[in-house]
Structure formats: structure tokens, C-alpha cells
Amino acid sequence: MIKIIYPDKKPAIKTTGEKEFIFCMIRKKWMQLTPEEWVRQNTLLYLTQSLQYPASLIAVEKKIVVGDLHKRFDIVVYKNEKPFMLLECKEMNVPITQKTLDQVIRYNQHLQASFFIITNGSTCYGFKNESGVLAAIEVFPVF
């Protein structure tokens, strides 16, 4: 399991009417604040501030085709113009299960990222993908 210590700086949050919004530094727009969006935005801050991943090489919620289905990945970090790491974010009260891992494996069959991470904000698992063989990792890969 990977330990994430979120940075002291938190994403900006605002209230409009009865709804709360959180600012996405990658998409550069306000997103409706949901438990999953909170995890996604704090994970992005961790990647860019704590691990120094370049924000310009991160994509958030982009559409991919998996079989006949149109899906959206949460976060992909690119390196040398190829997917380097795929991250799947779940809300904190959603346990990470085999079903979650299977979802990420399906997405990664299309993306072919070297690493993938699954987090619900408190629990985080990482894997290295070498020619279809998965190996658990205990730290985020160095960019």
C-alpha cells in the first residue's frame, strides 16, 4: 500500500447558491464538489506539489473507448508523449476492491501506462505493469 500525505495547501472551494465547487488546477475551472472530486483534486495537488509531477503533462477525466463503451479515466500522467501513470480515484467511503482493480486494468489495456494507482483518499494501491504482469509498488514512481 502507498501512503499519501496531502500537502498543506488545499484546493480552492467556493459556494454558489446551495452548491459547493472546487477548483481544478488542470482543467482550470470550477467543478461541483463531490466526495470523488475532493479526492481527485487533492491527489492532483499531491502529484504536482509533493512529487513535482509537471501539471502540463497531466490529463483529467478524458474520454477513452473500452471495447464498445465510452468511459472516462480520472487522471493520466504523460511522459515522453505516452501514458506513464493512470490514476483511478474513488470517494473516501468506497472501498478499493477487485472490481476497482479490474476497472483500471480494462482502462489500461487501452492506455498502456507503465504504472497505475487506485486511491479513495485514505487507501492507495499502486502497480507496475511490465508486459501485462502486475507487481505491487509501495511508492509513487519517480517522474
N, C-alpha and C positions, 0 to 999 in steps of 0.2 A: 504494500500500500504506500502511496505517496502522501507526504504531509505538505499541506498548503498553509502558509501563514500569509494571510491577506495583508497588503500594505496599509499603513495608517490612513493614507488618502483614500477617500471613498468616492464613488461616482456621485455626480450632482443629481439631486432629486427635487422635483417641483410638483406642486398640486395645482391642477386646473379644474375648477368646478369640484366635483366629487372624486376625480380620478388623480392618481399619482403617476408621475412619469420619471424615468431615469435616463440620463444622457448617455448615449453610446458614442464613445470616442472614435470608434472605427467608422461607423456609418454617419457620424456627425449629425445625429438627430435624436430627438426625444422619443423614447419607446415607452409604451404603457408598462408600468411597474407590475410585474407578476413575480411569484417566487422563483420561477425558472430564469426570468430576465435578470433578477438580482444576482443569481449565481453566475450567469453568463457575463455580466458587466464586471463583477468583482474578479472573476477569473481573467478577463481581459486586462484589468489593471495589474494583476499578479504577473501575467506574462510580460507586459510592457515595462512595468516599474521594477519589479523584483528580479526578473530573469533577463531583462533588457532585450526581449524579442522586439524587432522593429515593427511598429504599428503599420507601416506601409506594406508589410508583407503578410498581413492578417486579413482574412475574409470572414464575414459573419453572415449566417443564415442565407446561404446561396443555394439555388435550386440545382439538384442533380437528378438524373434519371437512373432508377434502380429497377432493372427489368422493365416492366411496363408502367411502373409507378413513378410519379414525380414527388420527390422528397426534398427536404432542406437539411443541410448539415448545420450544426451550431457554429463551430469555429474551425477554420483551417489555417495553418501557418505554412507559408510557402518558402522554399529555399531553392535557389538556382532554377526558378520558374516552375518547380514541381511541388506537389503537396508533400510537405515534410512531416506535419503532425495534424491529426484530426482530433478534435475535442468534442465530446458529447456532454451537454450539461442537463441535469435534471434538477427539479426543485428539491429543497432540503429534506422534505418528508417522504420523498420517493426513494426506496431502497435500490441500490445497484444490484441487479440480478443477472442471471444468464441471458435472459431476454434482452436486457440492455446491451450486453456484450455482443449478442447475435446481431442486433441492430447496427452497431458500429462496424462489425465485420462486413455486413452487407454493404454499407456505405463505402467502406474502404476497398471493397472489390472493384468499385468504380474509380475511386481516387488514387489508390496505390500509395498511400502515405507510409513512410517508414515507421512512424510511431502513432499510437492513438491512446487517448486519455478519456476516462469516464469519471465525471465528478457530480456530486449533488451538493457541493459546497462544504460538506464536512468530511465525506469519504471520497477518496480519489484513488483510482487504479490506473496504471499505465502498462502499456505493452509495446514491445518492439516487434515489428513484422519483418522477418527475414525469409523471403521466398515462400510465404504462406505459413511459416512456422512462427507461432507466437511465443514470446518469452516475456514474463513479467518484469517490469522495471520498478525501482524504488525512488527514483528522482526524475524530474523532467529532463529531457535531453538538452544538452548544451547546443545553442544555436550556432 
